[in-house]
């Protein structure tokens, strides 16, 4: 699916955002319609800005970390709170996504919210094959080799692996990185 088709799905995303998908006894307080999860240095100033603006223009209230965090607040707790308060999480997977332990912690939190709060998770595979993400091959496999050498908390790494596999198994959008978008 190309970017134009993805954005045309905005109405469908709005319908998801306006319906309650939580199956727990207490309804979560949704502050945001959408939480955008992405590796900042890779796409922040092009694809993500374009997507963010397109969602906002269609009335979908969207959290993007450089737009909503108050200066002086600790980033980690604020992001975790934003994830929990978002009805939908859009995860933008790129080739270097798994090199960021921050992104992987964020992803694990999103998958936890999917199970506990009924949050909807929508993956976007930006110029990366979903099977590479799911099976943790290529750049994803290399990133995990490095994480396993550097991080002693093996349970944390297993949580990341499980979250990646689950998120990449969800039907999402394949967006090629093309000059015309």
C-alpha positions as CSV (number, residue, x, y, z in Angstrom):
1,X,0.0,0.0,0.0
2,X,1.4,3.4,-0.9
3,X,1.3,6.5,1.3
4,X,-1.8,8.0,-0.4
5,X,-3.8,4.8,0.2
6,X,-2.6,4.8,3.8
7,X,-3.8,8.3,4.3
8,X,-7.1,7.6,2.7
9,X,-7.6,5.1,5.5
10,X,-7.7,8.1,7.8
11,X,-11.5,8.0,7.9
12,X,-11.3,4.3,9.0
13,X,-8.8,5.3,11.6
14,X,-11.2,8.1,12.8
15,X,-13.9,5.5,13.1
16,X,-11.6,3.2,15.2
17,X,-10.6,6.2,17.3
18,X,-14.3,7.2,18.0
19,X,-15.4,3.7,19.1
20,X,-14.5,2.1,22.4
21,X,-12.4,-0.9,21.9
22,X,-11.6,-1.6,25.6
23,X,-13.1,-4.8,27.0
24,X,-12.0,-4.2,30.6
25,X,-14.5,-3.4,33.3
26,X,-13.2,0.2,33.7
27,X,-13.0,2.3,30.6
28,X,-9.6,3.9,30.1
29,X,-9.4,7.6,29.8
30,X,-8.3,8.3,26.2
31,X,-6.5,11.6,25.9
32,X,-5.2,11.0,22.4
33,X,-6.7,9.3,19.4
34,X,-3.3,8.1,18.1
35,X,0.2,7.7,19.5
36,X,2.9,7.7,16.9
37,X,5.8,5.4,17.7
38,X,8.9,5.8,15.6
39,X,12.7,6.0,15.7
40,X,13.1,9.8,15.6
41,X,16.3,10.3,13.7
42,X,15.1,8.2,10.8
43,X,11.8,9.8,9.9
44,X,10.9,12.6,12.2
45,X,11.2,15.4,9.7
46,X,9.7,13.8,6.7
47,X,7.2,10.9,6.8
48,X,6.2,11.3,10.4
49,X,5.6,15.0,10.1
50,X,3.6,14.4,7.0
51,X,1.5,11.7,8.7
52,X,1.1,13.7,11.8
53,X,-0.1,16.7,9.9
54,X,-2.5,14.6,7.8
55,X,-4.0,13.0,10.9
56,X,-4.4,16.3,12.7
57,X,-6.1,17.9,9.6
58,X,-8.6,15.1,9.6
59,X,-9.5,15.7,13.2
60,X,-7.5,12.9,14.7
61,X,-5.8,14.1,17.9
62,X,-2.3,12.7,17.7
63,X,0.6,12.4,20.1
64,X,4.1,12.9,18.6
65,X,6.8,13.1,21.2
66,X,8.4,16.4,20.0
67,X,4.9,18.0,19.9
68,X,3.3,17.1,23.2
69,X,6.0,16.7,25.8
70,X,6.3,19.6,28.2
71,X,9.8,21.0,28.6
72,X,11.5,19.9,31.8
73,X,9.4,16.7,32.3
74,X,11.1,13.3,32.3
75,X,10.6,11.8,28.9
76,X,10.1,8.2,29.9
77,X,7.2,8.6,32.3
78,X,5.5,11.2,30.0
79,X,5.8,8.8,27.0
80,X,4.5,5.9,29.0
81,X,1.5,8.0,30.1
82,X,0.8,9.2,26.5
83,X,0.9,5.5,25.4
84,X,-1.6,4.5,28.0
85,X,-3.9,7.4,27.2
86,X,-4.0,6.7,23.4
87,X,-6.8,4.8,21.8
88,X,-4.6,3.7,18.9
89,X,-0.8,3.2,18.6
90,X,0.7,3.5,15.1
91,X,4.1,1.9,15.1
92,X,6.4,3.0,12.2
93,X,8.9,0.3,11.7
94,X,12.1,1.2,9.8
95,X,15.3,-0.7,9.1
96,X,17.0,0.8,12.2
97,X,14.0,0.7,14.6
98,X,15.4,-2.2,16.7
99,X,18.8,-0.5,17.3
100,X,17.0,1.8,19.7
101,X,16.4,0.3,23.2
102,X,14.1,3.3,23.8
103,X,11.9,2.3,20.8
104,X,11.8,-1.3,21.9
105,X,10.8,-0.3,25.5
106,X,8.1,1.9,24.0
107,X,6.9,-1.0,21.8
108,X,6.7,-3.4,24.7
109,X,4.6,-0.9,26.6
110,X,2.3,-0.5,23.6
111,X,1.8,-4.3,23.3
112,X,1.1,-4.4,27.0
113,X,-1.6,-1.7,26.6
114,X,-3.0,-3.7,23.7
115,X,-3.6,-6.6,26.1
116,X,-4.6,-4.7,29.2
117,X,-6.5,-1.7,27.9
118,X,-7.7,-2.9,24.5
119,X,-5.6,-0.4,22.6
120,X,-5.6,-0.8,18.9
121,X,-2.2,-1.3,17.3
122,X,-1.6,-0.4,13.7
123,X,1.9,-1.2,12.3
124,X,3.4,0.7,9.3
125,X,6.3,-1.0,7.6
126,X,8.3,1.9,6.1
127,X,10.6,0.4,3.5
128,X,11.0,-2.8,5.6
129,X,9.5,-6.2,5.0
130,X,7.1,-7.3,7.9
131,X,8.7,-10.7,7.9
132,X,12.1,-9.2,8.6
133,X,10.6,-7.5,11.7
134,X,8.6,-10.5,12.8
135,X,11.5,-13.0,12.5
136,X,14.1,-10.4,13.6
137,X,16.3,-11.0,10.6
138,X,18.6,-8.5,8.8
139,X,19.1,-5.3,10.6
140,X,16.7,-6.4,13.3
141,X,18.7,-9.5,14.0
142,X,22.0,-7.6,14.1
143,X,20.5,-5.1,16.5
144,X,19.5,-7.9,18.9
145,X,23.0,-9.4,18.7
146,X,24.3,-6.1,19.9
147,X,21.6,-5.7,22.6
148,X,22.3,-9.2,23.9
149,X,26.0,-8.3,24.2
150,X,25.4,-5.0,26.0
151,X,22.3,-5.6,28.1
152,X,22.3,-7.9,31.1
153,X,18.5,-8.0,31.5
154,X,17.7,-11.0,29.3
155,X,14.0,-10.8,30.3
156,X,13.8,-7.3,28.9
157,X,15.3,-8.5,25.6
158,X,12.8,-11.4,25.4
159,X,10.0,-9.0,26.1
160,X,11.2,-6.9,23.1
161,X,11.4,-9.9,20.9
162,X,7.9,-11.0,21.7
163,X,6.6,-7.5,21.2
164,X,8.2,-7.2,17.8
165,X,6.9,-10.6,16.7
166,X,3.4,-9.8,17.9
167,X,3.3,-6.3,16.4
168,X,4.7,-7.5,13.0
169,X,2.0,-10.2,12.9
170,X,-0.7,-7.6,12.9
171,X,-2.0,-6.6,9.5
172,X,-0.7,-3.2,8.7
173,X,0.6,-1.0,5.9
174,X,3.6,-1.4,3.7
175,X,4.9,2.0,2.7
176,X,7.8,2.1,0.3
177,X,10.3,4.9,0.7
178,X,9.8,6.7,-2.6
179,X,10.7,10.2,-3.7
180,X,7.0,11.0,-4.6
181,X,5.7,9.7,-1.3
